[in-house]
Amino acid sequence: MQAKRFSHRAAPAALSCLLLFYLFTAAQQAAAATLIPDNAYQRGYSDQWACVRGYRKTQNACVLIEVPQHAYLDAVGTNWKCQRGYTRSDDRCLAIDLPANAHLIERTYGSGWSCNRGYRLKESASRGGPDSCEQIILPANAVYTNSNFGKGWACNKGFNAVGDRCIAPTLPANAHATGSAYGSGWECNRGFAQRNNACVQISIPEFAYLEARGEDWTCERGYAKSGDRCLPLSVPAHAFVDEKGNDWQCERGYVRKGQGCAMIEIPEHAHINHRGTDWECDVPFQRRRQSCVAPAR
């Protein structure tokens, strides 16, 4: 019975607290509403506000954006842009002075135009004078590069630039064109080597083969190059042909000396290193010349 009486007494107090909360929230919203200036709106459930389209926030007010002639509001509605064919200059839109052989471009900076294909920019000789578009003289066997640097053109593949012309290189026998504008414009076929302006066949000796690039030869595995021949390797005891196949190396625990393999002498408190070509001291011993000594205490 006491618990029920307590519940009835607590209900009015809870209702009073809830009512006060709603009144406080409503007062806050009303206060926020009174702070929103003209031509503005409240952002969602926050107490922040923003100007409507066509107005710009300046301190605590929304000021009308003055759009000049030949301009329009941008997508966001907080600034303006000049119409096509006009460029911005301070608070105005000035008509673009389009030279001959040029076209308008969508760019908010610079001249607002670009030269047509086959023409390139020619700056005015006088300061502040109008720029123009000059024609690019395209030689035979060339293409436009669409660049204001260099000649404005490049030779087709298989041709080299010589002055203002594109000349096909004279290919010697057993050669092919590289398509490069640099160098001679040709290289020897596989199995041939360049000697001055000719391609000479590579003479491959016995026990040899043409290497991957085709410009020289290498000996087969188990043979070593000696002048213009391939001689068989003389593999000593405790050795084997190495990975490349044109030399030999000693087995683990042996070191190369002259034309043979000598056993590595391992001192006390030492062991062969991981490569098998030398020794190192056991922990905590330290190497001193050809022995391992205990560290000083």
Secondary structure, DSSP 8 states (H G I E B T S, - for coil): -HHHHHHHHHHHHHHHHHHHHHHHHHHHHHHHHHH--TTEEE-TTSS-EEE-TTEEEETTEEEE----TTEEE-SSSSSEEE-TTEEEETTEEEE----TTEEE---SSTTSEEE-TTEEEE--SSTT---EEEE----TTEEE---SSTTSEEE-TT-EEETTEEE-----TTEEE---SSTTSEEE-TTEEEETTEEEE----TTEEE-TTSSSEEE-TTEEEETTEEEE----TTEEE-SSSSSEEE-TTEEEETTEEEE----TTEEE-TTSSSEEE-TT-EEETTEEE----
